[in-house]
């Protein structure tokens, strides 16, 4: 297993620790959750950079990297619904899109086709991670700046829009996968 794939697995291992830090009340638990999330989110950039710069792109990475991102962001969104930072309907739409794209990737994989992340998909992931970080920061009492909450709310709707746009784009670009069914 190459280094980028190990970093992707590391991101997945971070998820239960992040969720525990969000869910268990202890001093500065939001800060601990924020640090774990930020490290995991940044690891997405690191593994992608290493994979591209060293020509270490694998089918495993093409499939697992976006899945790790989806698991990380979905976990964070669910935690943020629990804290009432974002409406549940937004998270339902985002997670439904993630399941749909994962299903599309699975169908494509059955035909030997790997659907890599698109520019829209990468923009969606980045906007989601920025929104999550802003909303976790806003939930932390020491850093509760009103502008940060407003920024987080704006970013969640930007993320929602990019989620829908990227989902439509994936299906548009890969309609041949569905036709083979």
QUITADA-V221947 format. One record per residue. N is the residue number from 1. SS is DSSP state (~ for helix, > for strand, _ for the rest). PSI is psi as a letter, one per 20 degrees, with the letter a starting at -180 (NA if undefined). BURIAL is b if it has 9 or more other C-alpha atoms within 8 Angstrom, else e. Layout:
<<N:SS:PSI:BURIAL> <N:SS:PSI:BURIAL>>
//
This chain:
<<1:_:p:e> <2:_:r:e> <3:~:g:e> <4:~:h:b> <5:~:h:b> <6:~:h:b> <7:~:h:b> <8:~:g:b> <9:~:h:b> <10:~:g:b> <11:~:g:b> <12:~:h:b> <13:~:h:e> <14:~:h:b> <15:~:g:b> <16:~:h:e> <17:~:g:b> <18:~:g:b> <19:~:g:b> <20:~:g:e> <21:~:h:b> <22:~:h:b> <23:~:h:e> <24:_:p:e> <25:_:o:e> <26:_:r:e> <27:_:p:e> <28:_:k:e> <29:~:h:b> <30:~:h:b> <31:~:g:b> <32:~:g:b> <33:~:g:b> <34:~:g:b> <35:~:g:e> <36:~:g:b> <37:~:g:b> <38:~:g:b> <39:~:g:e> <40:~:g:b> <41:~:g:b> <42:~:h:e> <43:~:h:b> <44:~:g:b> <45:~:g:e> <46:~:g:b> <47:~:h:b> <48:~:g:b> <49:~:g:e> <50:~:g:b> <51:~:g:b> <52:~:g:b> <53:~:h:e> <54:_:j:e> <55:_:l:e> <56:_:k:b> <57:_:p:e> <58:_:r:e> <59:~:h:e> <60:~:g:e> <61:~:h:b> <62:~:h:b> <63:~:g:b> <64:~:h:b> <65:~:g:b> <66:~:h:b> <67:~:g:b> <68:~:g:b> <69:~:g:b> <70:~:g:b> <71:~:g:b> <72:~:g:b> <73:~:h:b> <74:~:g:b> <75:~:g:b> <76:~:g:b> <77:~:g:b> <78:~:g:b> <79:~:h:b> <80:~:h:b> <81:~:g:b> <82:~:h:e> <83:_:j:e> <84:_:k:e> <85:_:h:b> <86:_:q:b> <87:_:q:e> <88:~:h:e> <89:~:h:e> <90:~:g:b> <91:~:h:b> <92:~:g:e> <93:~:g:b> <94:~:g:b> <95:~:h:b> <96:~:g:e> <97:~:g:b> <98:~:g:b> <99:~:g:e> <100:~:g:e> <101:~:h:b> <102:~:g:b> <103:~:g:e> <104:~:g:b> <105:~:h:b> <106:~:g:e> <107:~:g:b> <108:~:g:b> <109:~:h:b> <110:~:h:e> <111:_:j:e> <112:_:j:e> <113:_:p:e> <114:_:p:b> <115:_:o:e> <116:_:r:e> <117:_:p:e> <118:_:r:e> <119:~:g:e> <120:~:g:b> <121:~:h:b> <122:~:g:b> <123:~:h:b> <124:~:g:b> <125:~:g:b> <126:~:g:e> <127:~:h:b> <128:~:g:b> <129:~:h:b> <130:~:g:b> <131:~:g:b> <132:~:g:b> <133:~:g:b> <134:~:g:b> <135:~:h:b> <136:~:g:b> <137:~:g:b> <138:~:h:b> <139:~:i:b> <140:_:o:b> <141:~:h:e> <142:~:h:e> <143:~:k:e> <144:_:m:b> <145:_:p:e> <146:~:h:e> <147:~:h:e> <148:~:h:b> <149:~:g:b> <150:~:g:e> <151:~:g:b> <152:~:g:b> <153:~:g:b> <154:~:g:e> <155:~:h:b> <156:~:h:b> <157:~:h:e> <158:~:g:b> <159:~:g:b> <160:~:g:b> <161:~:g:e> <162:~:h:b> <163:~:g:b> <164:~:g:b> <165:~:g:b> <166:~:h:b> <167:~:g:b> <168:~:g:e> <169:~:g:b> <170:~:g:b> <171:~:h:b> <172:~:g:e> <173:~:h:e> <174:_:k:e> <175:~:h:e> <176:~:h:e> <177:~:g:b> <178:~:h:b> <179:~:h:e> <180:_:i:e> <181:_:NA:e>>
//
